[in-house]
Amino acid sequence: MSSDYDGQDQAYVDLERQLVVAVDYADELMARNDRLKAHVTRQRNELDNIAHLIHYQSHLKHQDRWLARMIEEGLVTIEGDEEE
């Protein structure tokens, strides 16, 4: 036997499922945002590092070391300078 509330009960169950999906998606977006913030912070720090190396006219070996590290980590690609 069905009651007058069966439709409302089903609507509530459906809404609860949608809420769980929405909360999971929000959590995923927040995690992505945290990763992006960390990446941007790292890039800003590296930019700051090279700016200081250039500003204080550091020896080219220090600049070369920085560049080699950035290439190794995949943050910088130098066209036409591929190793054979």
Buried (B, 14 or more C-beta within 10 A) or exposed (E): EEEEEEEEEEEEEEEEEEEEEEEEEEEEEEEEEEEEEEEEEEEEEBEEBBEEBEEEEBEEEEBEEBBEEBBEEEEBEEEEEEEE
